Amino acid sequence: MKTTINWGILAPGRIAHKFAHDLQLVEGAKLHAVGSRSLERAKDFASEYGAPHAFGSYEALLDCPDLDAVYIASPHVGHCEHAIMCLEKGIAVLCEKPFAMNTSEVLKMVECARKNNVFLMEAIWTRFIPCFEEMLRLLKDGYIGELKTIRADFGFKADFPLTHRVFNPALGGGALLDVGIYTIFLATWLWGKPERIKATAVMSSLGVDDSCAMIFEYPDKRLAILDCSLVLKTEIEAYIYGETGTIQLHNRFINPQDLSVSFYEKTSEHFHVPLTGHGYYHEILEVNDCLRRGMTESEKLPLDFSIQLMETLDWVRREAGIVYAVG
Ligand SMILES: NC(=O)c1ccc[n+]([C@@H]2O[C@H](COP(=O)([O-])OP(=O)(O)OC[C@H]3O[C@@H](n4cnc5c(N)ncnc54)[C@H](OP(=O)(O)O)[C@@H]3O)[C@@H](O)[C@H]2O)c1
């Protein structure tokens, strides 16, 4: 069994800093190497987090000796290519959400991982947040009876320069793939692919979806009502309505530490379940554990789920008329 898992970071941008911070909290793992399109950026990042190796290209990163796993944090449009580059070299991959730009790209990644017998997982960190896991336990125990409706929102005011990737159709910008994916993750995780989808988007002058509203219809009159935005600050909460009560995942439902259960006969309960670091700590533990056990995918977040999630995102896109410059 490997004692220390050596991680590499491919594309040291904003989220990679948070990931590197949390990696420092994980026992039996360390940041081994950083790869950027700029050697200077790679060196700066490596020295900030104590990584011994820095490279001025993604290709060079993957030739670094003793690299066990790579965290891919490039813009969405790079995920498929960058994941396949790692997998072909036999290096395990944790790839940021959205896994890729569309289902056909996700299928290529999954096929490559399976062909090479190498670990691959989408970085849907919410799945591993302890409070989210507590909610799954409550639902499994039938805490609020049969589930009827899910509501979730994720809107923030993106005060970034107009050149930022979220406003750029060529980089897969827009609310749906950046934040709407979390609301769709919740519905798809609990209920799978819907029977019908209604969706509409408000497009920006730059050609990305500023906001998107969705209704998913499931058998037995179940509904998921979801919305996301890059121009509106919303509550970022989720509600699961059941026959006998409601579970609320408090702000931000994507990395919650608090959940409330209110029963319709008026009693309520509150659960505080702390997370570690920024919350990325928990998905890192899962990958390390899978690698130590010689697994090529996570049982807690299987690749077939990521395929289903992307199929649902593609379906929303078609319904809402969202078109990306790539994919
Ligand atoms: N899990 C989460 O909570 C979370 C949060 C935010 C973002 N994300 C995901 O993580 C990915 C990165 O997001 P981010 O906010 O970290 O983005 P970011 O700050 O823009 O960083 C992305 C990095 O990718 C590299 N890159 C490669 N090709 C690029 C291109 N054509 N244009 C711009 N940068 C390019 C750059 O690093 P070098 O040039 O140095 O190589 C850049 O620093 C996205 O897919 C996003 O959905 C996840």
PDBQT file of the ligand as one rigid body, heavy atoms in Angstrom, charges set to zero:
ROOT
HETATM    1  N1  LIG A 401     -15.320  22.765  -7.395  1.00  0.00    +0.000 N 
HETATM    2  C1  LIG A 401     -15.463  24.065  -7.260  1.00  0.00    +0.000 C 
HETATM    3  O1  LIG A 401     -15.879  24.556  -6.208  1.00  0.00    +0.000 OA
HETATM    4  C2  LIG A 401     -15.085  24.971  -8.378  1.00  0.00    +0.000 A 
HETATM    5  C3  LIG A 401     -15.016  26.345  -8.154  1.00  0.00    +0.000 A 
HETATM    6  C4  LIG A 401     -14.584  27.154  -9.192  1.00  0.00    +0.000 A 
HETATM    7  C5  LIG A 401     -14.264  26.601 -10.426  1.00  0.00    +0.000 A 
HETATM    8  N2  LIG A 401     -14.385  25.259 -10.616  1.00  0.00    +0.000 N 
HETATM    9  C6  LIG A 401     -14.046  24.670 -11.924  1.00  0.00    +0.000 C 
HETATM   10  O2  LIG A 401     -12.629  24.692 -12.065  1.00  0.00    +0.000 OA
HETATM   11  C7  LIG A 401     -12.246  25.050 -13.390  1.00  0.00    +0.000 C 
HETATM   12  C8  LIG A 401     -11.323  26.248 -13.308  1.00  0.00    +0.000 C 
HETATM   13  O3  LIG A 401     -12.010  27.330 -12.716  1.00  0.00    +0.000 OA
HETATM   14  P1  LIG A 401     -11.220  28.580 -12.049  1.00  0.00    +0.000 P 
HETATM   15  O4  LIG A 401     -12.279  29.456 -11.482  1.00  0.00    +0.000 OA
HETATM   16  O5  LIG A 401     -10.136  28.132 -11.190  1.00  0.00    +0.000 OA
HETATM   17  O6  LIG A 401     -10.636  29.265 -13.380  1.00  0.00    +0.000 OA
HETATM   18  P2  LIG A 401      -9.378  30.221 -13.514  1.00  0.00    +0.000 P 
HETATM   19  O7  LIG A 401      -9.116  30.938 -12.240  1.00  0.00    +0.000 OA
HETATM   20  O8  LIG A 401      -9.609  30.991 -14.755  1.00  0.00    +0.000 OA
HETATM   21  O9  LIG A 401      -8.164  29.200 -13.725  1.00  0.00    +0.000 OA
HETATM   22  C9  LIG A 401      -8.106  28.338 -14.810  1.00  0.00    +0.000 C 
HETATM   23  C10 LIG A 401      -6.658  28.096 -15.176  1.00  0.00    +0.000 C 
HETATM   24  O10 LIG A 401      -6.640  27.320 -16.358  1.00  0.00    +0.000 OA
HETATM   25  C11 LIG A 401      -5.493  27.626 -17.124  1.00  0.00    +0.000 C 
HETATM   26  N3  LIG A 401      -5.919  27.807 -18.523  1.00  0.00    +0.000 N 
HETATM   27  C12 LIG A 401      -5.686  26.929 -19.517  1.00  0.00    +0.000 A 
HETATM   28  N4  LIG A 401      -6.205  27.354 -20.665  1.00  0.00    +0.000 NA
HETATM   29  C13 LIG A 401      -6.774  28.538 -20.411  1.00  0.00    +0.000 A 
HETATM   30  C14 LIG A 401      -7.452  29.481 -21.218  1.00  0.00    +0.000 A 
HETATM   31  N5  LIG A 401      -7.653  29.287 -22.538  1.00  0.00    +0.000 N 
HETATM   32  N6  LIG A 401      -7.913  30.603 -20.628  1.00  0.00    +0.000 NA
HETATM   33  C15 LIG A 401      -7.748  30.809 -19.309  1.00  0.00    +0.000 A 
HETATM   34  N7  LIG A 401      -7.094  29.947 -18.495  1.00  0.00    +0.000 NA
HETATM   35  C16 LIG A 401      -6.605  28.816 -19.048  1.00  0.00    +0.000 A 
HETATM   36  C17 LIG A 401      -4.862  28.861 -16.507  1.00  0.00    +0.000 C 
HETATM   37  O11 LIG A 401      -3.714  28.421 -15.808  1.00  0.00    +0.000 OA
HETATM   38  P3  LIG A 401      -2.266  28.420 -16.505  1.00  0.00    +0.000 P 
HETATM   39  O12 LIG A 401      -2.307  29.335 -17.674  1.00  0.00    +0.000 OA
HETATM   40  O13 LIG A 401      -1.365  28.906 -15.405  1.00  0.00    +0.000 OA
HETATM   41  O14 LIG A 401      -1.984  27.010 -16.914  1.00  0.00    +0.000 OA
HETATM   42  C18 LIG A 401      -5.888  29.355 -15.500  1.00  0.00    +0.000 C 
HETATM   43  O15 LIG A 401      -5.283  29.905 -14.363  1.00  0.00    +0.000 OA
HETATM   44  C19 LIG A 401     -13.565  25.295 -14.147  1.00  0.00    +0.000 C 
HETATM   45  O16 LIG A 401     -13.879  24.184 -14.940  1.00  0.00    +0.000 OA
HETATM   46  C20 LIG A 401     -14.607  25.480 -13.060  1.00  0.00    +0.000 C 
HETATM   47  O17 LIG A 401     -15.887  24.990 -13.413  1.00  0.00    +0.000 OA
HETATM   48  C21 LIG A 401     -14.773  24.442  -9.617  1.00  0.00    +0.000 A 
ENDROOT
TORSDOF 0
